[in-house]
Amino acid sequence: MVIDCYDTYATGHDGSILHFDVVVAAGTLKGIVEHVAAQFAGGHSPEVEAELSCRVSAAQANVTAEHRIELKRQGFAIVEKTSRKKLAA
C-alpha cells in the first residue's frame, strides 16, 4: 500500500495550535484530508493547513503498527507531532 503523509496544522476548539500528520491512501483528495483534520481539531470552523510532505509505501513510512491498523480500518490515521500549544494573546 502506498500512502500520502500530510503535514498539518489546525486551530483547536480551545484556540490551541495542533501539529499532526494525516496519513491516507495515496491519491486521496486534499479536501478529504482537510475535512479529516478539521474533525480531529474540533470546534465549529477550525482553520486547517495541510501540505503533502511525502508519498511512500506503508512499510517505509514512519508510523506505528497502531497507525497502520487505523489507516486500514478507517481510511486515515492521525500522527500527533506536538502537544497542544496555546496561541499568544
C-alpha positions in Angstrom: 0.0 0.0 0.0 1.3 3.5 -0.9 0.4 6.3 1.4 0.4 10.1 1.5 1.5 11.9 4.6 0.2 15.5 5.0 2.0 17.8 7.4 -0.9 19.6 9.0 -1.6 22.5 11.4 -5.0 23.3 12.7 -6.6 25.5 15.3 -8.2 23.5 18.1 -11.5 24.3 19.7 -9.8 25.9 22.7 -7.6 28.1 20.5 -4.6 25.8 20.7 -2.4 25.1 17.7 -2.2 21.5 16.7 0.6 20.0 14.6 0.0 16.5 13.3 0.3 14.3 10.2 -2.7 13.0 8.4 -1.8 9.6 6.8 -4.1 8.5 3.9 -4.1 6.2 0.9 -2.0 7.7 -1.9 -4.2 9.9 -4.2 -6.7 10.9 -1.5 -8.1 14.3 -2.4 -6.7 17.2 -0.3 -10.2 18.3 0.5 -10.8 15.0 2.3 -7.6 15.3 4.2 -8.6 18.8 5.3 -12.0 17.6 6.4 -10.4 14.8 8.5 -8.0 17.3 10.0 -10.9 19.7 10.9 -12.8 16.9 12.6 -9.8 16.0 14.6 -9.2 19.6 15.6 -12.8 20.1 16.7 -14.7 23.3 17.1 -17.1 24.9 14.8 -14.8 26.0 11.9 -11.2 25.3 12.7 -8.5 26.7 10.4 -6.6 23.9 8.7 -3.4 24.0 6.7 -2.3 20.7 5.1 0.6 20.1 2.8 1.7 16.9 1.2 5.0 16.0 2.7 5.7 12.6 1.3 4.3 9.6 -0.7 5.8 6.3 0.4 5.0 2.7 0.9 3.3 1.9 4.2 6.3 -0.3 5.1 8.7 2.7 4.7 6.5 5.2 6.5 7.5 6.4 9.9 4.2 5.3 11.5 3.4 2.8 14.2 1.6 -0.5 13.8 -1.4 1.1 15.5 -1.5 3.9 12.9 -1.3 1.3 10.1 -4.3 -0.5 11.7 -6.2 2.8 11.9 -5.4 3.5 8.3 -6.8 0.2 7.1 -9.8 0.3 9.4 -11.0 3.9 8.8 -9.1 5.1 5.8 -6.8 7.6 7.6 -4.6 7.9 10.7 -3.6 10.9 12.7 0.0 11.1 13.9 0.4 13.8 16.5 3.6 15.8 16.3 3.4 18.0 19.3 1.1 18.6 22.2 -1.4 21.5 22.0 0.1 24.9 22.2 -1.9 27.9 23.3 -2.0 30.9 20.9 -0.3 34.1 22.2 -2.7 36.7 23.4 
